[in-house]
Amino acid sequence: MIEEKKVKIKKVKESAVIPTYGTSEAAGADIYAATTENITIEPGETKLIPTGFSLEVPMGYAGLIYARSGLASKRGLAPANKVGVVDSDYRGEVMVSLHNHSNVKQEIEPKERIAQLIITPYLKANFEEVVSLEEDTERGTGGFGSTGRK
């Protein structure tokens, strides 16, 4: 069973579309462009795309904005910051910073699905500075690519 959590949402633009889930088990809700005309994004360019809504994310949760896989793989459009974060104390309009990674200009149409939103719990760390960390691990200080096979 999938846990549900009430999240208040407010339209701040008439053109806003409330996020929707594509299937009953989808983790991400599709976010739509709240525009009245097409937005052109040139190759290598980033544009802020309005969603037309603001959220009241519950305390202890965050709204994470991810790329839509089809938009990213087929058209080269993905959030410029890779993953956007909507904190529980933010009440402004949610915006998606879309970057065009392709070599051709892309058009975002009004009410087009531009990203996906996942509401997820998080842990707030209480950082404690120490002189040393606990015992060595199998990985140790191995960094990028250190766990891959040759």
C-alpha positions in Angstrom: 0.0 0.0 0.0 1.3 3.4 -0.9 1.1 6.0 1.9 -0.6 9.2 0.9 0.0 12.7 2.4 -2.1 15.7 1.9 -0.2 18.6 0.3 -1.9 21.9 -0.1 -1.5 23.6 -3.5 -2.6 27.1 -4.6 -2.9 28.3 -8.2 -1.2 31.6 -8.5 -1.9 31.8 -12.3 -5.0 31.1 -14.2 -3.1 29.0 -16.6 -1.8 26.6 -13.9 -2.5 22.9 -14.0 -2.5 20.9 -10.8 0.2 18.2 -11.0 -1.0 14.7 -12.0 0.2 11.2 -11.7 0.5 9.2 -14.9 -0.3 5.9 -13.3 -1.5 4.7 -9.9 2.0 3.7 -8.8 4.0 6.6 -10.3 6.4 8.2 -7.8 6.5 11.5 -9.6 3.6 13.8 -10.4 3.9 15.6 -13.7 4.4 19.4 -13.6 2.9 21.5 -16.4 4.1 24.8 -17.9 1.8 27.6 -16.9 2.2 29.7 -20.0 -0.1 31.2 -22.5 2.3 31.1 -25.4 5.2 28.9 -26.5 8.6 29.5 -24.8 11.7 28.9 -27.0 14.8 27.5 -25.4 17.9 27.8 -27.6 20.7 25.1 -27.6 22.7 25.5 -24.4 20.2 28.0 -22.9 18.4 27.8 -19.6 15.0 29.4 -19.0 12.8 29.6 -15.9 9.4 28.0 -16.7 6.5 29.0 -14.5 4.2 26.3 -13.1 1.5 28.7 -11.8 1.2 27.1 -8.4 2.7 27.3 -4.9 2.8 24.4 -2.4 2.6 23.9 1.3 4.9 21.0 1.7 4.5 19.4 5.1 7.3 19.9 7.7 9.8 17.1 7.5 9.2 16.6 3.7 10.6 18.2 0.6 9.3 18.6 -2.9 12.0 17.3 -5.3 11.8 18.4 -9.0 13.3 15.9 -11.4 13.5 15.6 -15.2 10.8 13.8 -17.1 12.7 10.9 -18.7 11.0 11.3 -22.1 11.6 15.0 -22.3 15.3 14.6 -21.3 16.1 11.6 -23.5 14.1 12.6 -26.6 14.5 16.4 -26.6 17.4 17.1 -24.3 15.4 19.2 -21.8 16.1 18.8 -18.1 16.3 20.9 -15.0 19.5 23.0 -15.1 20.1 22.3 -11.4 19.5 18.6 -11.9 17.2 18.3 -8.9 15.2 21.3 -7.7 14.2 21.4 -4.0 11.0 22.9 -2.7 11.5 23.4 1.1 8.5 23.2 3.5 8.9 26.8 4.4 8.8 28.1 0.7 5.5 29.6 -0.4 6.4 31.3 -3.7 5.6 30.0 -7.2 7.3 26.8 -8.1 9.5 27.4 -11.1 11.4 24.9 -13.3 14.8 25.9 -14.6 14.9 24.0 -17.9 18.1 23.6 -19.8 18.4 22.7 -23.4 21.2 20.1 -23.8 20.4 19.5 -27.4 21.8 21.2 -30.6 18.4 22.5 -31.7 16.0 25.0 -30.3 13.1 23.5 -28.3 9.6 24.9 -27.8 7.7 24.5 -24.6 4.0 24.7 -25.3 1.4 26.0 -22.8 0.3 23.2 -20.4 3.1 20.9 -21.6 4.5 18.5 -19.0 8.0 19.8 -18.2 9.2 18.0 -15.0 8.0 15.7 -12.2 7.6 16.4 -8.5 8.2 13.9 -5.8 7.2 14.7 -2.2 9.6 12.8 0.1 10.5 12.8 3.8 14.0 13.8 4.8 16.3 13.6 7.8 17.8 16.8 9.1 21.4 16.1 10.2 22.7 17.2 13.5 26.4 17.5 12.4 28.9 16.7 15.1 32.5 17.5 14.4 34.9 14.8 15.5 38.6 14.1 15.4 38.2 10.7 13.7 35.5 8.5 12.3 34.7 5.0 13.3 36.5 1.9 12.0 37.7 1.6 8.5 35.2 0.2 5.9 35.8 -2.1 2.9 35.6 1.0 0.6 37.6 3.3 2.7 38.5 6.5 0.9 37.8 5.1 -2.6 36.1 7.9 -4.6 34.4 8.2 -8.0 34.3 4.9 -9.8 36.1 3.0 -7.0 33.4 0.4 -6.6 33.2 -0.5 -10.4 34.5 -3.7 -11.9 37.3 -3.7 -14.5 
